[in-house]
Amino acid sequence: MPRPARSALLSWTALVPVLGIGALVLTWGRGLGLALVILVGLLLAGAVLAAVHHAEVVAHRIGEPFGSLVLAVAVTVIEVGLIVTLMASGGPDTAALARDTVFAAVMITLNGIAGLSLLLGAVRYGITLFNAEGSGAALATVATLATLSLVLPTFTTSRPGPEFSPAQLAFAGISSLVLYTAFVLTQTVRHRDFFLPVYEDDAIGDEHARPPTARAALVSVALLVVALVAVVGLAKVESPAIEATVEAAGLPQSFVGVVIAALVLLPETIAAVRAALRRRLQISLNLAYGSAIASIGLTIPAIALASVWLDGSLVLGLGPIQIVLFALTVLVSVLTVVPGRATRLQGIVHLVLLAAFLFLAVNP
């Protein structure tokens, strides 16, 4: 029997995001003591879990791959707003923030989310199956977007350093929008079946469960937006404490972007792991690759537009270590995706690549 709407609105998945927004309003722009840092951290974790719950409700109502697309786009749109806000208020110290955050998101999604999903799915079921056509198309889009936006600035000569000229940045922004739009149309209209889960005869899932009502889905959409605003906003509130911890530990300042990207991607990570454990690895890959595509395809055009009024330089080009890790990640991902099935070995390889990225981010 469906849960009454009033009780749904009084559940923790509704209350925690609202409390998170309240905490965000009260703590925005203020210094926090240790007790408040811990409290905000707990609300942040609760908002992440609530976002995953509401994303799954919406996904069950509208079906795949639309459900994965909703979560990936919602998180990325708010993440873009966070990056632009930080760059507008941070001055020259944030010149490389967009690059660090976007590249961290790419490595976390391609190696962390995908690798963890592959490993857990294979541990439970032996071999994981997915659509090579859809995953391959998504991976090709990620590789092209990242190369045009993050690799080429290192080698262009119009500007000194790893920067685009205004014309080059405009081209990268337009190209990113074109690729992102083409991918979304392919995923949701022309070749939607390429992105649907591969079910085995003994598949475990809830595909036969009754979908939520339209009203319940709309409530979850609203609460999903609230939860995601709380996640990204509270991550921003926590960022001074993160920066202070990073500085005290003697870590590079770019590691702050890694931490923020990891926090923002927690909803997709949890949702992808849950899907893998239900033998729906295609949904996990949709979330991983879709988040990477959205992260680049929406951030670069926004940054290109914001650069008109943002002061200071905009560093987008990756360094040699990052380019090597990205190239290896793309190569390994291609070998993972092409067969349409994977074992726990592929998951371990991707997780080792993520560990290498994190280690070298700390010890470049």
N, C-alpha and C positions, 0 to 999 in steps of 0.2 A: 504493500500500500504506500503511495507516495507520501513523503513527509510534508505536513502542512507548511505553507509559506511562512507563517509567523514563527514556527519553531526553527525553520531554516535560517531566518534572519537573526535568531537569537543563538545560533550555534557558534562555536569558536572560530569556524572558518569565515564567519561574517564579522564577529566582534574584533578579532585580532587585527585585520586590515584597518578597521576604523580607529582602533587604539593606536595603530602605527601612524596613521595620518595625524592624530592628535599629538602624539609624541613628536612628529616631524615639525608641526607648527610651533610647538613649545620650545624645541631645541635648535631650530634652524638659525645658523649664524652665531651661536653661543658656544662658549667653552664648556666642556663637560668634565665633571669629576669622574673618578673611577667607578662609583656606584651607578651613575647615569650612563656611562659607556657600556657597562654590563647590561643594564636594563634595555638600552637601545639595541644592543646585540641580540638579546632574547626576543624582542619584538620583531627584529629583522628576520630571525630564523622562523618565527611564527608566520610572518607575512609570506615568506618563501613557500612554506608548506601550504598555506591557504591558497596562494596563487596556483600551485600545482593542482590542488583539488578542484578549483573552479575551471581551470583549463581543461581538465579531464571531463567535467560535466558538459562544457560547451562542445568538446570534441565528440562526446557520445551522442549529442543532439544533432550536430551537423555532419558527422562522419569524417573519415579521412579522405584526402590529406588536408582538408580545411582546418581540422582541429590543431594539427601541428603548425600550420601557417599562422593561426590566430595567436598562439603563444609566442612564436618566434618574432612576429612583427610587433606585437604589443611590447615585448621586452626591449626590442631594438629601438623603437621610436622613443621610448622614455630614456634609453641609454644615450641616444643621440642628443637629446635635450640636456642630459647631465654633462656630456662632454663639452658641448657648446657653452653651457653656463660656467663650467670650470675654466675653460679657456678665456672666456670674457673677463673673469674676475682674477685670474691667476697671473696675468702678465707674461713676460718672457720665459718664466720657468715652465710654462705649460705648452711650449712650442711643439714638443714631441708627444704630448698627451694622447692625441688622436691616434697617432701611429702605434704607440705602446699599447693602448687599450684595444684597438682593433686587431693588432697582430696577436695579442694575448688571447683574444676571443677566438681567432682562427685556430690557434694551436690547441686551445682547450676544447673546442668543438670537434675538430678533426681527429685529435688524438685522445683527449680525455673522455668526452661524452661517447664518441663512437667506440673507443677502445674498451671502456668500462662496460658498455652495453654488449659488445661482442664477447668479452670475457665471461660476464655473468650469464648471458644466454647460452654460451657453449658449455659452461660448467653444469648448468641445469639440464640442458637438452642434448648435449654432445656435439651437434652441428647446428648452426643457425642459418636460416635461409632468408633471402631478400631478393628484390628485383634489381638485377644488375643494370637494366636500362635506365630506370629512374635514378638510382644512386649514382650511376656513371655520369648522367647528364648534370646532376647537382654538383658532383665533384669537379667536372669540367668548368662549370660556371664559377665555382669558388676559386679554382686555379687561375682562371682568366682575370677575374676581378682583383684578386690579390696581386697578381703580376703587374697589371696596368696601374694599380693605385699605390702599391707599396714597394715594388721592386724597381720599376722604371725610374722613379725619382733619384735613385742612387746613381744612375748612369747618364741622365740627361745633363746637358752642358749649358743650357740657357741661364741657369742660376748657379751660383757657387754653393757647394754643399748639397745634401740630399733633399733638394726642394724643387717643386714645379714652378715654372713661370705661370702668370695668370692664365694665358691661353692654354697651356698644358693642363692646369688644374681644372679649367672649364671642360676640356675634352674628357678628362678622367671622370668628372662628375656626370656628364651626359652619358658617357659609355656605361658607367655603373648603373644609372637609372634604366637605360635600354636593356642591359643584361638582366637586371632584377625583374623588370616587367615581363620580359620574354620568358624567364624561368617560371614566374607565378602563373602566367597563362598556360604554359606547358603543363605545369603541375596540377592545375585545377580545371582546365578546359579540354585542351587538345589530347593530352595523353595522361589523364588522371589515373588510368589503370596501372601505369608504370610505378606509381607511388603508393599503391595499396598493399597491405600486408600479405605475405605468402603464408597461407594456412596449411598445416599438415593435417592428416586424418585425426591425429590425437592432440590437436592444438588445444591449449588451455587459454580460455579468454572469457570475456563477458559480452561477446558480440550479439548474443541472443537475449541479453537482458533488456528490459523495457527502457527505451530512452526517456530522458527527463522531459517534462512538458515544456512548451514554448516559454511560459512564464518563468519557470525555474531556470531555463537556459539564459533568459534575459537578465534575471537577477544575478546569475553567475558571471555573465559578461561584465555587468557593472562592478561587481565585487572583484573580478579579475583585474580590472583597470585600477581600482582603488588599491588592491594588494601590490600591484606592480609599481605604482607611484610610491607606495610606502617602502618597497624594497629598494628602489633606486635612490629615493630621497634619504632614507636612513643610512644607506651606504655612503652617501655624500656627507651626512652628519658624522659618521664614524671615520671619514677619511682623515681628519686632522690627527686622531688617535693612531690611525694606521700609519700616517706619514711620520709621526713622532716615533713610533715603534720601529719603523724601517730605518730611520735615521739613527736611532739609538743602537740598533743592531749592526750599523755600518754597512747596510745594503744600498745598492744603487737606487736613486730616486725613481727610475723607470719601473722598479718593482711595485710601486704603488698602483700603476696601471694594471699589473697582473692581478693584484689582490682585488681591485674593484671589479675587473672583468669576471673573476671567479665568483664574487658575490652576486653579481647581476645575472650570471648564467646558472645559478643554483636551481631555479625553477625548471629550466629545460633539462638539467642533469638528472634531477629526481624523476621527472616525467619519463625521460628516456630509459632510465634503469627499470622503472616499473613496467614499461612496455616490453623491454627485453625479457624480463622475468615472466611475462605472460605470452612469450613466444611470438612477439610482434616486433621483430628487429627492424622491419622496414619503417615503422613509426619512429623508432630510436634514431635511425639514419636520417629520416625526414627532419627530425628536430635538430640533429647535429649539423647537417649540411645546410638546412634551411636557415638556422641561426647564423652560420658563418656568412651565407649569402646576404642575409638581411643586414648583418653588422657592417659589411663593406658597402653593399649596394645602397644603403640609406645614409650611412655616416659620411661617406666621401662627398656626395652631392650637397648634404647639409653643411659640411665644413667648407666646401667650395663657395657656397652662397654666403656663409657667415664671414668668410675671409674678406669680403668687401668692407665690413665695418670692424673686424677684429684687428687690433694693433699687433705688430710684431711679425716674426717669421712663422712659417708653418712647415715643420719638418715631417715628411712622410716616408722618406726612403729608409729601407732597412739596412742594417749593418751586415758585414760579411758572415758572421756567425748566424744571424737570423735568416739570411738568404739560404745558407746551407741547410739549416733545419727545415725551412719551408720546402725546399726542393726535395729533400729526403721524405718529408711527410707526404707530399703529393705522389711521389713514386710508390711509396708503400701503400698509400690509399688506393691507387689504381690497381695494384696487385691484389689488394683485399677485395675490391668491388667487382672486378671482372668475372670471377667464377660464379657469383651469385650465391655463394655460401662460404662460411668461414668456421674455423675452429678456435679454441681458446688461444692458440699460438698467435693468431693475428691480433687478438685483443691485447695480449702481453706486449707484442712489438709496438703497438700504438701507445700503450701506457709507458713503455720505456722511453719512447720519443718525447712524451709529455714530461717525464722526469728529467730528461736531458735539457729540455727547454727551461724548466724551472730552475735546475741546477746552474745553468749557464746565465740565467737572468740574475742569479745571486752572485755567481762567480764568473763574470764575463771574460 
